[in-house]
Amino acid sequence: MPIDPTAALGADIADLTYEQARDELVQVVSRLETGGEPLEASLALWERGEALAARCQEWLDGAREKLDAARSGARAGATATTSTDTDDE
């Protein structure tokens, strides 16, 4: 029975942190660049790499949304403070 080349890699991508997904993606890319894997194993690694890259992008998109929301909130707070300050004059 052939050994699954992705068996040593983490199983459920949805549960990985950004750092875990990124580190595993680096490992997958390294294995693909090294070559030597049979075609079927290379395809499995490629698919896992694509899924890992998508997971990393999800984390980055989520972080960007949080930053945008924080900036919008900070701007709204600054505008409210400025209008309150000028109303007192």
C-alpha positions in Angstrom: 0.0 0.0 0.0 1.5 3.4 -1.0 2.2 5.9 1.7 0.2 9.1 1.5 2.7 12.0 1.1 0.4 14.4 2.8 -0.2 12.1 5.9 2.6 13.8 7.8 1.0 17.2 7.1 -1.8 18.5 9.2 -5.2 17.0 8.5 -8.0 19.7 8.8 -7.0 22.9 7.2 -10.1 24.8 8.6 -8.7 24.4 12.1 -5.2 25.8 11.3 -4.0 29.2 12.5 -2.5 31.5 9.9 1.0 30.6 11.1 0.3 26.8 10.9 -1.2 27.1 7.5 1.7 29.2 6.2 4.4 26.9 7.6 2.7 23.8 6.2 2.4 25.6 2.8 6.1 26.3 2.9 6.7 22.6 3.5 4.4 21.6 0.6 6.1 24.0 -1.8 9.5 22.7 -0.8 8.5 19.1 -1.4 7.0 20.0 -4.8 10.1 22.0 -5.8 12.4 19.1 -4.7 10.5 16.7 -7.0 10.9 13.0 -6.7 7.3 12.5 -5.7 5.1 10.3 -7.9 2.6 12.1 -10.0 -0.4 11.2 -7.8 1.5 12.3 -4.7 2.5 15.6 -6.4 -1.1 16.2 -7.3 -2.2 15.6 -3.8 0.4 18.0 -2.5 -0.6 20.6 -5.1 -4.2 20.4 -4.0 -3.3 20.7 -0.3 -1.1 23.6 -1.1 -3.9 25.4 -2.9 -6.2 24.7 0.1 -3.5 26.0 2.5 -3.0 29.2 0.4 -6.8 29.8 0.4 -6.8 29.4 4.2 -4.0 31.9 4.6 -5.9 34.3 2.3 -9.0 33.9 4.5 -7.0 34.8 7.6 -5.5 37.8 5.8 -8.9 39.0 4.5 -10.3 38.7 8.0 -7.5 40.7 9.5 -7.9 43.4 6.8 -11.7 43.6 7.6 -10.9 44.0 11.3 -8.4 46.8 10.6 -10.8 48.5 8.3 -13.5 48.3 10.9 -11.2 49.7 13.6 -10.1 52.5 11.3 -13.7 53.4 10.5 -14.6 53.3 14.2 -11.6 55.5 15.0 -12.6 58.0 12.3 -16.2 58.1 13.5 -15.1 58.6 17.1 -12.7 61.4 16.0 -15.5 63.1 14.0 -18.0 62.8 16.9 -15.4 64.3 19.3 -14.6 67.1 16.9 -18.2 68.0 16.3 -18.9 67.9 20.0 -15.9 70.1 20.7 -17.0 72.7 18.1 -20.7 72.6 19.4 -19.5 73.7 22.8 -18.0 77.0 21.4 
